[in-house]
Amino acid sequence: MHRKIQRRPEGAPVLSEKSRPVIEATAAVVAEHMPEITPKFYAHMFEAHPELLDGVFSRANQRSGEQAQALAGSIVKFAVHLLEHPDTLPEAVLARIAHKHTALGIVPEQYQIVYENLFWAIADVLGEAVTPEVAEAWTEVYWLMADALIKIEEGLYAQQANTKMWTDWKVVAKEPTGNAAVTFRFAPADDTPQTPGRPGGYLSVRLKVEDGLRQCRQYSLSDHAESADERVITVKLDEGGEVSPVLIQNVEVGDVIELSNPYGDITLRDDAETPLVLATAGIGITPAAAILDTLASRGSQREVHLFHGDASWDSVALREQVAESLQALENGTGRLWLGVPPQESPAAFTTTEGLMEFDDVELPADASYLLCGPLAFMQATRSKLIDAGVPATSIRYEIFGPDLWLAA
């Protein structure tokens, strides 16, 4: 069962005809038991490879179960796609996972570790139901997915200006914004060649937490995203978290920490001229702020609308930066939905009390939509946009942490 299948030659069918009926017969059973399989898998893997908790896997996501849900959802979704679309791969799903992986420095050898421990857990949970035929079929599914991800990740790594997973950056500024967020500005701490980022993209921060173990978190680039010699992120305090309290409370100007190269698949499309709608909530405004900054610095004539929901005007992170970008855009508008609206609408914005709705909003035709914020907000907003006539294919989203939307 712990044997890696041979990679298939280019042009060959994605899923073999031998495995197809086995996957069709067992997909529902595997999906049903994934909530039990994945916790066993992670516990078994970390017992055998505790080093993976030092700077690779998030302990917080393990405790919450979010990483397990995301893994289960991605494998089952991949298998179902192979059944429903036998000659293609789910490129969008794979790209999203690959960008997350490269921002954590995942390497091909780690896929074998995951395979061995995941299939141990499958056999442990399903028992005699895992016949040699079932094991071989799901092995094929796993390695089809793994090989596709490895290929994408190799391409992403090759695009970087350096061959390092992590480089040192010095904190040159630390600026509070909103009620519970801080913007960090970094400059390179050495002469390692650095890769420009992309507006809408993100990077990983890796640092030691209270018990000395290293933990990683991914944060959107929030300003000057296309720079190669500056990194800017905005971090919201999660009082129950491990990384944001260390960043906000302990890291000061002059300190040096490790940052990954920039990644992200939900970024500004340079060739697009159609209207752009950025619908965000809370700290989800960070990638939108970088996109607006980039468009403003280019003198873009593109029609751009920022829709943002928050508790109050004072709660809005990066509000001055966003307002300045909107005012610099000839065809840029901003609208806020606030729990407590200000007496007067801030410059560059109109304000509405309550939750984000589109009943009285004239949505531009043929626009691209980018959502970012809490998962429940994005799910509700996507439904409202579709009800308003926006094609589902025009809506993209960026989610912080494991993709539980995909898992669903």
Residue, then its C-alpha position, 0 to 999 in steps of 0.5 A: m500500500h505504501r508504494k508510489i505509482q509511476r508517473r503517467p506519460e504526457g497525454a495519457p488519461v488522467l485516471s486509469e480505467k482500472s481505477r475509475p470504477v473503484i473510485e466511483a464505488t468508494a468515493a462516498v465512503v472515503a469522503e464520509h470517513m475523512p473527518e475521522i481519517t485526517p485527525k488520525f493522519y496528522a497525529h500519526m505523522f507528527e509523532a513520526h516527524p515532529e520536525l514538521l511542526d517546526g516551521v511548516f505546519s500550523r499548530a493553531n490550524q491543527r488544534s482547530g481542525e481546519q487543516a484536516q478539513a482542508l486536506a480532506g476536502s481537497i483530496v475528495k474534490f480532486a477525486v470527484h473532478l477526475l470522475e466528472h472530467p476525466d481528461t482534465l485536472p482542476e487547475a484552479v484548485l491545484a494553483r491555490i494549493a500550490h501557492k500556499h505550499t510554496a509560501l511554506g517551502i514545501v518540497p517534493e520529499q514531503y509528499q511521500i511522508v504525507y502519503e505514507n501517513l495518510f494511507w496508514a490512517i485510511a487503512d486504520v479507519l476503514g479496515e478490511a474495506v481497504t482491499p489491495e484494489v482500493a488501496e491501489a486506486w486511491t494511491e493513484v489518485y493521491w499521486l496524480m494530485a501530488d505530481a500535479l502539485i509538485k510540477i506547479e510548485e517547481g515552476l513557481y520556485a523557478q520564477q523566484a529571484n533566489t533559491k532560498m525558501w526564507t530570507d532575512w528582512k529588517v523591520v524599518a517601520k511599525e505603524p498602528t492602523g484601525n483598532a487592532a492591526v499594525t502595519f510592518r514595513f521591511a527592508p532586506a537584511d542582506d544582499t540576497p536577490q529578491t522577487p517583486g510581489r504582486p498586488g493581491g498576493y501574500l508572503s509567509v512570516r516565520l518566527k519563534v513563538e513562546d515555547g521556542l518552536r517556529q511557526c508560520r503565518q501568511y499575510s497579504l502584501s498591503d502596500h508597494a506590492e510590486s517592490a523587490d526591496e520592500r515588503v509591507i504587511t498589515v497584521k490584525l491581532d488574534e489574541g488567541g493566536e500564536v504568531s500575531p501576538v508575537l509580531i505585534q507585541n514583541v517585534e520592534v523596529g530594527d528586529v530581523i525576521e524571516l519572510s518567504n518569497p511572495y506568492g498568491d494566485i488571486t492577484l491583479r490581472d495586468d491585462a484586464e481592462t474590465p471594471l473591478v469590484l473589491a468586496t472586503a470585510g475586516i482585515g480582508i481589506t489588506p489585499a484590496a489596499a495593495i491593488l488600489d495602491t498599485l492601480a493608483s501608482r500606475g495612473s490607471q483609468r480602470e473603473v474600480h469599486l471598493f465595497h468594504g464592511d466593518a464595525s466602524w470607521d475607526s475599525v477600518a485598517l489602512r483607511e487613510q491609504v485606501a482613501e488616498s488611492l481611491q482619490a487618485l483613481e479617476n474612476g475609483t469609488g468607495r462604499l462602506w457598510l458600517g455597524v456604527p456609521p460616522q456623522e459624515s462620510p469620510a473622503a472618497f467614501t459613501t457610507t451605509e449602516g448595516l451589512m453589505e447589500f447590493d439592492d441599491v448598488e448599480l453593479p458594473a456590467d462585465a466586472s471582475y469581483l474579488l472577495c476577501g474577509p471572513l469565510a461567512f462574509m464571502q459566502a454570503t456576499r458571493s450568493k448576493l452577487i449571484d442573486a444580483g446577476v453576477p456570473a459565478t465565474s466572475i467572482r474570485y476569493e482570497i481566504f486567510g488560512p486553510d481553504l474551508w470553502l474548498a473543503a465544503 
